[in-house]
Amino acid sequence: MKIRKAQESDYDRLREFDGFKQATVERIRNGECLVAELDGVVSGYAVVNRTFFDRPFVAFLFVAAESRRIGLCSALLDRIESECGEPKLWISTALENTPMQRNLEKRKYQFAGVVHGLAKIPELIYFKEVGA
């Protein structure tokens, strides 16, 4: 397993397994995307930026269905947390995404609130104190 900055050459592979299409060429060029490789194949990614009240925010994290439950999400979060550079890291997940909620709770993220009206399903907001 390897975590690294996304490159433009990863774009087509990301589009193959991600129906949400959050890993755009622009985000890759801006250095906002990390990818998780498994046996040399990109199988997950995260978008990290400052779009949440100018705070470090995991705007999106997705792992290919066939590569779930083997630690790619945790490996991406490990890297993001270690490079955060600020006291808190923020993340959100859909109310229906109970596997991610369990993962965040296990990783000591604290529930901060719910946002209604952003999408059809409410979004749960979490943060973790990661140091500065």
Summary of the structure (lengths in Angstrom):
residues: 132
radius of gyration: 14.0
end to end distance: 26.5
largest distance: 39.6
contacts: 357
relative contact order: 0.15
helix: 30%
strand: 39%
